Amino acid sequence: MRSNEERTGAAASAPGAAAASGPRPVVGLLLAAGGGRRLGGRPKALLVHDGRPLVEHAAEALRAAGCARVHVVLGAAAEEVRARAELPDCVLVDNPEWEEGMGTSLRAGLGSLAGTGAGAALVTLVDQPGIGPRAMRRVLAAYASPATLASAAYDGVRGHPVLLGADHWAGVAATATGDRGARTYLKAHGGALRLVECGDVAEPYDIDTEADLVRLRVGPPTAPPTTSPTLGQH
């Protein structure tokens, strides 16, 4: 198993990684640290959907959407996720404070982007398998500069993924507490936030409770999503 440093180097040196969205690439940031308290303590990252763990689906969707590379924040059962999930060329970020809420994972993930040269982070959650590359690609296409702030919307209601330009990272990290994530910051900067309607291409449901497990598909895996063109071709 490669170290995080080795993974970082592999991602940074991958052919075309820096060119996926121009000089300041957009990096995928997958928050996958949740312990599944209402699911009997089953880590959400390892819930099986189409024959594979949810963390694999979400990471692959971010890559297919056009992200230059993907950082995955792990917490609950992190070592088991490393052992069982195939996450090639992803940067794995440990969040030892994951039990304190999603805000800690967002802070850890944004912190891992320091020095990468990324212009923005496309943030998504591991427990929303109904949101795939099509919605992610739409939000990613809103990227114009490190000042960009955009979010998917479903019938006009803000949801994931969220595109955080690098100019906003410090402010988001300073206000990300508990399970609120970037909510406080986005509310305070609503005038700058662009909503990108995705209700026709995705479903924003969460896998939070035992009742939600019926939304996970069983059986053999389906074909992986087709890799998208680079951002400049949208």
N, C-alpha and C positions, 0 to 999 in steps of 0.2 A: 504494500500500500504506500503510495507516494505521500510525502509531507505536504502541508498546505503551501510551503514555499515552492516546492517543486511544481505543484499544480499551478501556482500563480505564474511561474516562468513558462510553463507549457501553454497556458492560455494566452499570455502576452505575446508569445512567439509564434502562435498559430498563424498560418498563411491567411492574410486578409483580415485578421482580427481588428487591427487599428483602422481599417478602411471601411468597416461595415456601415458607419454613418459619418464619414469624413474625418477631419483632423481630431475632433473631440467625440469619441465613440459613445454610444449609449450602452451601458452595462445592465444586464438583467440582475435583479436582486430578489431572490426567492426566500421568503420567511417560512422556515420549515422546522421550527423548534418546539412546537406545541406538544404537550404531553397527553392530550385527549382525556382530560379529567372526566368529562361527561360520557366518555366512551369506555369507561372502565380502565382508564390508564393506558390505553393503546396509543402509542405515538402516531400522530396523523401522517407523518412522512412515510410510514411503512404500511398504511392501509392499502390493500390491493384493489386496483381498478384496471380492467382489461388485462389481467395477468401480470401487472407490474406495480411496484409501489408508486403512490401518488407523487413522491418527490421526483421520480424519474419523468413522469408525465409533465409536470410543471417545468422542470429544467429544460426538457426537450422542446416544449412549447415556446419558451423564451428564446431559445436558439433559432427555432423555425421562424419566429417573428422578426428576426434580424438583429438581435442583440449581439454585440461583438464578443462578449463572453458572459458567463453567469456566475455570480457569487451566491452560495447557498448557506443560509444561517441555520446551524443545527443546535439542538439543546437536549430535549428528552431522548434518551437512548441513542446518543450521538454515535457511539462506537458501533452499535448494531446497524445503524443507518449506513455507516461507512462500509461495513462488512457485507451488507445485503443489497445495497442499491448501486446500480451502475451509473456513475456520474462523470463520464469522461470529460476532461479538460475544464471541470468546474472548480472554482476556488471554494473550499469548504471553510466556513467561519464558525468557530465555537462561541456559544453564548452561555457561559456558566450561570447567568442570572435569569435564564429563560422562565423560571417559575414566577418571576415578578411581573410578567406580562409581555405582550407583543412589542411594547415600546422599547424594551431592552434589546430585542432582536433587531428592530429597525436601527437603533443606535449602533449596535455591533456591526450590522451590515454596511451602513454608511461609513463607519470608521474604517472598514476594510478597503474602501475605495480610495482612501487618501493616497496620493502619489501615483495613481493609475493613469491620470490624464483624461479620465472619463468626463464627458460633458453633462451627462445625466444618468440617472438610474431609473429603470422601469421596474417598479416594485409590484410583486404579486404574492399571493398566499397559497400555501401548499394544499389547503383544504377546499379549493374551489375548482374541481375538475371540469365544471361546465364552462369555464373560461379558458379558451384555447388560443392558438396562434392568430386566428383571424382578428379577434378583439385586441390582442396585444399589438398586432401590426398596426391597427388603426391608431392606437394611442401613441405608439412609437413614431408614427408619421407626423405627429404634432410637434416633434422636436425641431426647434429652430436655433437655439443657443442655450448656454448654461443658465439663462434666466427663465427658460420655459418651465411652466407649471401646468400640467394637464392631467386629466383623469377620465377613465371610462365612465359612462353614464348609462343607466338602464331605465328607460321611460323617464328620463330627466333627473333621475336620482343618482348621485355620485356613488361610484363603487371602484372596484379594482379591474385592471391594474392602474397604478398611479405613476406618472412620469415626473420625477423630481430633478430639475436642472441643478447642476452643481452649486449654483449661487444660493440655493435654498437649503443645502444639506445641514449647515451649522444651525440654522433656525429650526429646522425640523427636529434635529437631534436634541436641541435644548428643550423642546416642548413634548417630546415623545415619552409619555409616562403611562404606567399601567397597560391596559389593553387599548388605549386610544390611538396608538400609532401616530400617524401624521394628521389626525383629525383636527386637533386644535390649531395647528399651523395652517391647514388648508382653509379652515373657517375664517381665520384672521386675514387671509390673503385671497378671499373669494373673488375680488375684483380682477386678480391676475390669473385666476384658474380657468383654463379652457376645458369645457366638458365635451367629450367625444362620444356620441351616441353609439352604443354597441348592443342594444337590446335585440337587434335582428340577427346577430351572429354568436351570441353567447348567453348563458344563464348564470347569474351570480349567486347561486345557492352555496351554502356552507355545509360541510360535513362536521356537525357539532355533537349530535346525539345519536343514540342507537337507532332512532327512527330514521335518521338521515342516511343510514347505511344502505337503504334500498336504492339509493341513487348511484351506488358504485356498481359498475357492470362486471359480471363474472364471465368466465370463459376464456378462450384463447385471446391473446392480444390482437388488436386491430393494427392496420398498417400505420406506421409513423407519419406525422404530418409532413407535407412537402416543404422543404426549406424555401423561404421567401427570397425575393430579390433584395439587394441592399437598400438602405433607407433612401438613398439618392434616386432610386428608380421608381419610388412610389408616385 
